[in-house]
Amino acid sequence: MAQCTLARKRCHAGWADRSRLSAPFIGVLIVIALLSGCASTSETPQRVSVSSSNNLAGNNISGNWVVVRRGDTLGKLASRANVPLERLQRFNPGVDSHRLTVGQRLLMPTQQERAPSGGPYRYQVRPGDTYSAIARHFATTPARIQQANSGISPTQLRIGQVISVPLRGTSTITASSGSRTTPSQRNTTSPTPAASINMDLPASARQWAWPLNDYRIVRRFGPDSRGTLQPMLLATEAGAKALAVAPGEVRFASTMRQLGQVVIVHHDNNLQSVYALCDKLLVKESTTVSRGDPLCEVGQSVTSQRYDLLFDLRQAGKPIDPRQVLK
């Protein structure tokens, strides 16, 4: 994502430490608010032509190689391809979102592809792909890809075929069998603190939209170095609007101490989404909203000079890792 502009100056002195607020603290504030009323077979690595993908407006760029044009950001390209920004970043390792250059080529993932943290990636074969070319792009080795896809001949790859791409230093998961852990993984006895927050969610809490069209994850949901649970923090650009991640009813739209303007939306199955550090409210309480409706304008932090949105998901008041819900 391009560096955030400082065009607007809606800074508030009290915002210096708001992004550091813990999830339990936010939970208390939320409760108070609610109580108060709320490929071909050739081995020659040839890439698909990108000339047709230069005309991005109105075209589906998902699955293609695209050329960066003036004004492009990773967030905008992810929005055009209708894929999560995080997946786009992981499918282009080594690309600095702050230093995109005109003419730079980026690989746009498809809806069928996945890029979980640590791998293995779920990759869809493109024209001209070989195990060697795929390995170079993802900084792994052809041997690891072959091992992860033991039932697939490297000389008979088919366009659209989905293969597993393990990353360096991670365990191999084959396409035809279950996972095989390394000795170091078998010796791991304690889960990460964030894993303890995971819970069984209703079927409706799947594939929700992200709350911003153009964003960068500044802080993930999970405990900090002191073990205090922190909500997700997303950096965006001046003028950005927080969007409803799913249909629901606005139960709170007002100011909260240390959180600025806050919107809380209630969804089916006792789920709530929280949008904080906003500068201007765009909805009123009791309003019914649809997925993608603008809720508030994101404010600017005095300390970081960024435009940050503090985003929180909860079920029955308990924090949820957004990665379980957002697509």
C-alpha positions as CSV (number, residue, x, y, z in Angstrom):
1,M,0.0,0.0,0.0
2,A,1.2,3.4,-0.8
3,Q,2.4,5.4,2.2
4,C,-0.5,7.2,3.9
5,T,-0.9,10.8,2.9
6,L,-1.0,13.6,5.5
7,A,-3.4,15.7,3.4
8,R,-6.0,15.9,6.2
9,K,-5.1,17.2,9.6
10,R,-7.9,15.8,11.8
11,C,-5.6,14.9,14.6
12,H,-6.7,14.7,18.2
13,A,-4.2,14.9,21.0
14,G,-5.9,12.1,22.9
15,W,-5.2,9.5,20.2
16,A,-1.5,9.0,21.0
17,D,-1.9,5.7,22.6
18,R,-5.3,4.4,21.4
19,S,-3.9,1.7,19.2
20,R,-2.3,0.1,22.2
21,L,-5.6,-0.5,24.0
22,S,-6.0,-4.2,24.9
23,A,-8.9,-6.3,23.8
24,P,-10.1,-6.8,27.4
25,F,-10.2,-3.0,27.9
26,I,-12.1,-2.6,24.7
27,G,-14.4,-5.3,25.8
28,V,-15.3,-3.4,28.9
29,L,-16.1,-0.3,26.9
30,I,-18.2,-2.3,24.5
31,V,-20.2,-3.8,27.3
32,I,-20.8,-0.4,28.7
33,A,-21.9,0.9,25.4
34,L,-24.3,-2.0,24.9
35,L,-25.8,-1.6,28.3
36,S,-26.4,2.0,27.7
37,G,-28.6,1.3,24.7
38,C,-26.9,-0.3,22.0
39,A,-0.3,-24.8,-17.6
40,S,1.0,-26.3,-20.6
41,T,3.1,-29.6,-20.7
42,S,6.3,-27.8,-21.8
43,E,9.2,-27.5,-19.3
44,T,10.1,-24.1,-20.8
45,P,9.0,-21.5,-18.3
46,Q,6.9,-19.0,-20.4
47,R,4.7,-16.5,-18.6
48,V,1.3,-15.5,-19.8
49,S,1.1,-12.3,-21.7
50,V,0.4,-9.3,-19.4
51,S,-0.5,-6.8,-22.2
52,S,-4.2,-7.5,-21.8
53,S,-4.1,-7.1,-18.0
54,N,-2.8,-3.5,-18.3
55,N,-6.4,-2.3,-18.8
56,L,-7.4,-2.9,-15.2
57,A,-10.5,-0.8,-15.1
58,G,-13.5,-3.1,-15.4
59,N,-11.5,-6.2,-16.1
60,N,-11.1,-9.2,-13.8
61,I,-7.4,-9.3,-13.0
62,S,-7.6,-12.3,-10.7
63,G,-5.2,-15.0,-11.7
64,N,-3.1,-12.8,-14.0
65,W,0.3,-11.2,-13.9
66,V,-0.4,-7.4,-13.9
67,V,1.9,-4.5,-14.5
68,V,1.9,-1.7,-11.8
69,R,0.6,1.6,-13.2
70,R,0.8,5.1,-11.8
71,G,-1.5,5.4,-8.7
72,D,-1.7,1.6,-8.0
73,T,-1.4,0.3,-4.5
74,L,-1.5,-3.3,-3.3
75,G,-4.8,-2.5,-1.6
76,K,-6.4,-1.2,-4.8
77,L,-5.1,-4.2,-6.8
78,A,-6.4,-6.7,-4.2
79,S,-9.8,-5.0,-4.3
80,R,-9.9,-5.3,-8.1
81,A,-9.0,-8.9,-7.9
82,N,-11.5,-9.5,-5.0
83,V,-8.9,-11.2,-2.9
84,P,-7.5,-10.4,0.6
85,L,-4.6,-8.0,0.7
86,E,-2.6,-10.4,2.9
87,R,-3.0,-13.1,0.3
88,L,-1.8,-10.8,-2.5
89,Q,1.3,-9.8,-0.4
90,R,2.2,-13.4,0.3
91,F,1.8,-14.3,-3.4
92,N,4.4,-11.7,-4.1
93,P,7.2,-12.3,-1.6
94,G,9.8,-9.6,-1.5
95,V,7.5,-6.9,-2.8
96,D,7.6,-3.7,-0.6
97,S,4.1,-2.3,-0.5
98,H,5.6,1.2,0.2
99,R,7.9,1.1,-2.9
100,L,5.8,-0.2,-5.8
101,T,7.3,1.0,-9.1
102,V,5.6,1.6,-12.4
103,G,6.2,-1.4,-14.7
104,Q,6.7,-3.8,-11.8
105,R,5.0,-7.2,-12.4
106,L,2.8,-8.7,-9.7
107,L,1.1,-12.1,-9.5
108,M,-2.6,-11.8,-8.7
109,P,-4.0,-14.8,-6.8
110,T,-7.4,-16.4,-7.6
111,Q,-10.3,-17.2,-5.3
112,Q,-9.2,-20.9,-5.3
113,E,-5.7,-20.1,-4.1
114,R,-4.7,-19.7,-0.4
115,A,-1.6,-18.5,1.4
116,P,-1.7,-19.5,5.1
117,S,1.0,-18.2,7.4
118,G,4.0,-20.6,7.1
119,G,2.5,-22.4,4.2
120,P,1.9,-24.6,2.4
121,Y,0.3,-22.4,-0.3
122,R,-2.5,-23.6,-2.5
123,Y,-1.4,-22.5,-6.0
124,Q,-3.3,-22.7,-9.3
125,V,-1.1,-23.6,-12.3
126,R,-0.8,-20.9,-15.0
127,P,0.3,-21.1,-18.6
128,G,4.0,-21.8,-18.9
129,D,4.4,-22.8,-15.2
130,T,7.0,-25.4,-14.2
131,Y,8.0,-26.5,-10.7
132,S,11.3,-24.6,-11.1
133,A,9.6,-21.3,-12.0
134,I,7.0,-21.7,-9.2
135,A,9.8,-22.5,-6.7
136,R,11.8,-19.4,-7.8
137,H,8.8,-17.2,-7.3
138,F,8.1,-18.5,-3.8
139,A,11.7,-18.9,-2.7
140,T,11.4,-22.6,-2.2
141,T,12.8,-25.6,-4.2
142,P,11.4,-27.8,-7.0
143,A,12.2,-30.9,-4.9
144,R,9.9,-29.6,-2.0
145,I,7.1,-28.9,-4.5
146,Q,7.5,-32.4,-6.0
147,Q,7.5,-34.0,-2.6
148,A,4.3,-32.1,-1.7
149,N,2.6,-33.3,-4.9
150,S,3.9,-36.8,-5.2
151,G,1.0,-37.9,-7.4
152,I,1.5,-35.2,-10.0
153,S,4.1,-35.5,-12.7
154,P,6.1,-32.3,-13.2
155,T,6.0,-32.7,-17.0
156,Q,2.2,-33.0,-17.1
157,L,1.0,-29.9,-15.3
158,R,-2.4,-28.6,-16.4
159,I,-3.6,-25.0,-16.5
160,G,-5.9,-24.5,-13.6
161,Q,-4.6,-27.5,-11.7
162,V,-4.2,-26.8,-7.9
163,I,-0.9,-27.8,-6.3
164,S,0.6,-27.5,-2.9
165,V,3.6,-25.2,-2.5
166,P,5.5,-25.7,0.8
167,L,7.8,-22.9,1.9
168,R,11.4,-23.2,3.1
169,G,11.7,-24.3,6.7
170,T,8.1,-25.6,7.0
171,S,6.7,-29.1,7.1
172,T,5.5,-30.7,3.9
173,I,1.9,-31.4,3.3
174,T,1.2,-33.6,0.4
175,A,-1.8,-33.2,-1.9
176,S,-2.9,-36.8,-1.5
177,S,-2.4,-37.4,2.2
178,G,-2.5,-35.6,5.6
179,S,0.1,-33.4,7.1
180,R,3.5,-34.7,8.2
181,T,5.1,-32.8,11.1
182,T,8.7,-32.3,11.7
183,P,10.4,-33.4,15.0
184,S,10.4,-29.8,16.2
185,Q,6.7,-29.6,15.7
186,R,6.0,-32.8,17.5
187,N,7.9,-31.5,20.5
188,T,5.8,-28.4,20.7
189,T,3.5,-28.9,23.7
190,S,1.9,-25.5,24.2
191,P,-0.2,-23.6,21.6
192,T,0.2,-20.0,20.9
193,P,-1.8,-17.7,23.2
194,A,-3.9,-16.5,20.2
195,A,-4.9,-20.1,19.5
196,S,-6.8,-20.2,22.8
197,I,-9.1,-17.5,21.5
198,N,-10.2,-19.6,18.5
199,M,-13.7,-21.0,18.9
200,D,-16.3,-22.8,17.0
201,L,-18.2,-20.2,15.0
202,P,-21.6,-20.4,13.3
203,A,-21.7,-21.2,9.6
204,S,-22.7,-17.6,8.9
205,A,-19.4,-16.3,10.2
206,R,-17.4,-17.2,7.2
207,Q,-15.9,-15.3,4.2
208,W,-16.8,-11.9,5.6
209,A,-15.4,-8.8,3.9
210,W,-12.5,-6.8,5.3
211,P,-13.5,-3.5,6.8
212,L,-11.3,-1.4,4.5
213,N,-10.8,-1.5,0.7
214,D,-7.1,-0.4,1.0
215,Y,-5.2,-1.4,4.1
216,R,-2.1,-2.7,5.6
217,I,-2.1,-4.9,8.7
218,V,0.0,-3.0,11.3
219,R,-0.8,-5.3,14.2
220,R,-2.5,-8.7,14.1
221,F,-5.0,-9.9,16.6
222,G,-3.2,-11.6,19.5
223,P,-1.1,-11.1,22.7
224,D,1.7,-8.6,22.8
225,S,5.1,-9.2,24.4
226,R,3.5,-8.8,27.8
227,G,0.8,-11.3,27.0
228,T,-2.0,-8.7,26.8
229,L,-4.5,-9.5,24.1
230,Q,-4.5,-6.8,21.4
231,P,-7.2,-6.2,18.7
232,M,-6.3,-5.9,15.0
233,L,-5.0,-2.6,13.8
234,L,-5.2,-1.6,10.1
235,A,-3.4,1.3,8.5
236,T,-5.1,3.0,5.5
237,E,-5.1,6.3,3.6
238,A,-6.6,9.7,4.3
239,G,-10.3,9.8,3.5
240,A,-10.8,6.0,3.9
241,K,-14.1,4.8,5.2
242,A,-14.6,1.8,7.4
243,L,-17.1,-0.6,5.8
244,A,-19.5,-3.1,7.4
245,V,-18.1,-6.6,7.2
246,A,-21.5,-8.2,7.1
247,P,-25.2,-7.3,7.3
248,G,-26.4,-6.2,10.7
249,E,-27.8,-3.4,12.8
250,V,-25.9,-0.5,14.3
251,R,-26.3,-0.7,18.0
252,F,-23.8,2.0,18.9
253,A,-22.5,5.0,17.0
254,S,-20.9,7.6,19.3
255,T,-17.8,8.6,21.1
256,M,-15.9,6.3,23.5
257,R,-13.2,7.4,25.9
258,Q,-9.8,6.8,24.4
259,L,-11.3,5.3,21.2
260,G,-12.7,8.3,19.4
261,Q,-15.8,7.7,17.3
262,V,-16.9,4.1,17.5
263,V,-19.4,2.0,15.6
264,I,-20.6,-1.3,16.8
265,V,-22.7,-3.5,14.5
266,H,-24.7,-6.5,15.7
267,H,-24.9,-9.5,13.4
268,D,-26.8,-12.8,13.5
269,N,-25.8,-15.5,16.0
270,N,-24.8,-12.9,18.6
271,L,-21.8,-11.7,16.6
272,Q,-20.5,-8.1,16.9
273,S,-18.1,-6.1,14.8
274,V,-16.4,-3.0,16.3
275,Y,-14.8,-0.1,14.3
276,A,-12.8,2.4,16.4
277,L,-10.4,5.3,16.1
278,C,-12.8,6.9,13.6
279,D,-13.0,10.6,13.0
280,K,-16.5,11.0,11.6
281,L,-19.6,8.9,11.9
282,L,-21.6,8.1,8.8
283,V,-24.4,6.0,10.4
284,K,-26.8,6.4,13.3
285,E,-27.9,3.9,15.9
286,S,-30.7,1.5,14.9
287,T,-29.7,1.7,11.3
288,T,-29.7,-1.5,9.3
289,V,-26.6,-1.9,7.2
290,S,-25.5,-4.2,4.4
291,R,-22.1,-5.7,3.7
292,G,-19.8,-2.9,2.4
293,D,-21.9,0.0,3.7
294,P,-19.7,2.9,4.9
295,L,-19.8,3.3,8.7
296,C,-17.3,6.0,9.6
297,E,-14.2,7.9,8.3
298,V,-10.9,6.7,9.7
299,G,-9.1,9.2,11.8
300,Q,-5.4,10.1,12.0
301,S,-3.1,9.3,14.9
302,V,-0.9,12.1,16.3
303,T,1.9,9.6,17.3
304,S,2.2,7.6,14.1
305,Q,0.8,10.1,11.6
306,R,-1.1,7.2,10.1
307,Y,-4.8,6.7,9.5
308,D,-5.5,3.7,11.6
309,L,-8.7,1.6,12.1
310,L,-8.9,-0.5,15.3
311,F,-11.1,-3.5,14.3
312,D,-12.5,-6.0,16.7
313,L,-14.8,-9.1,16.3
314,R,-16.7,-10.7,19.1
315,Q,-19.2,-13.4,19.8
316,A,-21.3,-12.9,22.9
317,G,-18.8,-10.3,24.0
318,K,-15.8,-12.6,23.7
319,P,-13.0,-11.6,21.3
320,I,-12.5,-13.6,18.0
321,D,-9.5,-13.7,15.8
322,P,-10.7,-11.9,12.6
323,R,-8.6,-14.4,10.5
324,Q,-11.3,-17.0,11.4
325,V,-14.0,-14.9,9.8
326,L,-12.6,-12.6,7.2
327,K,-11.9,-13.9,3.7
